[in-house]
């Protein structure tokens, strides 16, 4: 009886091990979270631009800068090697800036200073 069940038991164990290791890989990749932080400043004077809108593609996450021009956006999920997003920065009276940004992972923040040019 056990000899008849042995192939079925081995198949079930193999399938369970495969499902577990595949699931663990997905969990490991999901643990890598990137963050973007930085400042938005005037390109001529270096003065901080308070209330500038910073948003990202593809996640459509957005924040406004504080009185020092500082912002922070988190929660970007990537594999272990990091990944790229597009940051778009808007401020009234300035040219909108769009920039591709490579984000590191492992709970480290990538810091950028975005310099906006006044519109003419």
HELIX and SHEET records of a PDB file:
HELIX    1   1 UNK A    2  UNK A   30  1                                  29    
SHEET    1   A 3 UNK A  70  UNK A  77  0                                        
SHEET    2   A 3 UNK A  33  UNK A  42 -1                                        
SHEET    3   A 3 UNK A 109  UNK A 116  1                                        
SHEET    1   B 4 UNK A  62  UNK A  64  0                                        
SHEET    2   B 4 UNK A  53  UNK A  57 -1                                        
SHEET    3   B 4 UNK A  83  UNK A  90 -1                                        
SHEET    4   B 4 UNK A  97  UNK A 103 -1                                        
END                                                                             
